[in-house]
Amino acid sequence: MTYAAFRELAERLWDEIPPEFKRGLQGLHVLEEARPEPGLPGVFRLGEYLDPGPPSLFGWEGLGRHIALYYGSFLAVAGEGFDWEEEVWQTLLHELRHHLESLAGRDDLIREDLERLRAFRRAGGRGGPP
């Protein structure tokens, strides 16, 4: 899949999400690069929820909340039979859940992600992606 086709797919799926779930988001970024997971060679982040936190914490007032998808990461993990649409959709929903939990003052998914990453590291990078 080309970057242009990936961007088109991501934007189409993004448009299918009802606006009330995107409240408070400044947008979706579909980036061409890969995003390696620090300290885990060969492991990539497909997407990220970018939330600078309260302006008083970092002074980033006006930066806003965004979701980023990394085409290069999808490309790096895509193999035979890779379902691009399903993977993009699941990644969008995952990052959207981070956003909604952030608005609600919750961090359940962050804790789940961190536990999955710890388990993956304990297994020496085996047993499926974090």
C-alpha positions in Angstrom: 0.0 0.0 0.0 1.3 3.4 -0.9 1.4 6.3 1.6 -1.2 8.2 -0.4 -3.5 5.2 -0.3 -2.9 4.7 3.4 -3.7 8.4 4.0 -6.9 8.1 2.0 -7.9 5.0 3.9 -7.2 6.6 7.3 -9.1 9.7 6.4 -12.1 7.7 5.2 -12.2 5.7 8.4 -11.7 8.8 10.5 -14.8 10.4 8.7 -16.9 7.3 9.8 -16.4 8.1 13.5 -19.2 10.2 14.9 -18.2 13.8 15.7 -19.3 13.5 19.4 -16.4 10.9 19.9 -13.9 13.4 18.4 -14.9 16.3 20.6 -11.8 18.0 21.9 -9.5 16.5 19.2 -7.7 18.9 17.0 -7.2 16.3 14.3 -5.7 13.2 12.9 -2.1 13.2 11.6 -1.2 10.5 9.1 2.6 10.6 9.1 4.8 8.8 6.6 7.6 7.8 9.0 7.8 4.7 11.2 7.7 5.0 15.0 10.0 2.4 16.6 9.2 1.4 20.2 12.2 2.6 22.3 14.3 -0.3 23.6 12.5 -2.9 21.5 14.2 -3.5 18.1 11.8 -4.5 15.4 8.7 -3.3 17.4 6.8 -0.3 16.1 4.0 2.0 17.3 1.2 2.1 14.8 -0.4 5.1 16.3 -0.3 7.4 19.3 -2.7 9.7 21.2 -0.9 13.0 21.6 -2.1 15.0 24.6 0.3 17.6 26.1 -1.6 17.6 29.4 -2.8 20.7 31.2 -1.1 23.9 30.1 0.1 24.5 33.6 2.1 21.3 33.5 4.2 22.0 30.4 3.1 25.4 29.2 2.0 24.1 25.8 -1.2 26.0 25.7 -2.9 25.8 22.3 -1.1 22.6 21.2 -4.2 20.5 21.6 -5.0 16.8 21.4 -4.2 14.8 18.3 -4.1 11.2 17.0 -1.2 10.2 14.9 -0.9 7.1 12.6 2.5 6.0 11.4 2.4 4.7 7.8 6.0 3.5 8.1 5.2 1.4 11.2 2.3 -0.3 9.4 4.5 -0.9 6.4 7.2 -2.5 8.7 4.7 -4.9 10.3 2.6 -5.7 7.2 3.1 -9.2 6.0 1.3 -11.7 3.8 -2.5 -11.3 4.3 -2.2 -8.1 6.3 -5.6 -6.5 6.6 -4.7 -2.8 6.3 -8.3 -1.5 6.8 -8.9 -3.6 9.9 -5.5 -2.6 11.4 -6.0 1.1 10.7 -9.5 0.9 12.1 -8.4 -0.9 15.3 -5.5 1.5 15.8 -7.9 4.5 15.4 -10.3 3.1 17.9 -7.5 2.3 20.4 -6.2 5.9 20.2 -9.7 7.3 20.3 -10.3 5.4 23.5 -7.2 7.0 25.0 -8.7 10.4 24.1 -12.1 9.6 25.6 -10.5 8.3 28.8 -8.4 11.4 29.0 -11.5 13.6 28.8 -13.1 11.5 31.5 -10.0 11.7 33.7 -9.3 8.0 33.4 -6.1 6.1 32.5 -7.3 2.5 32.3 -6.0 2.0 28.7 -2.7 3.6 29.6 -2.3 1.1 32.4 -3.3 -1.8 30.2 -0.8 -0.7 27.5 2.0 -0.4 30.1 1.2 -3.9 31.5 1.2 -5.4 28.0 4.5 -3.7 27.3 6.0 -5.0 30.6 4.8 -8.5 29.8 6.2 -8.3 26.3 9.6 -7.2 27.7 9.6 -9.9 30.3 9.0 -12.5 27.6 12.0 -11.1 25.8 10.0 -9.6 23.0 8.1 -12.8 22.2 4.4 -13.7 22.5 2.9 -11.2 20.2 3.2 -7.4 19.9 2.8 -5.3 23.0 
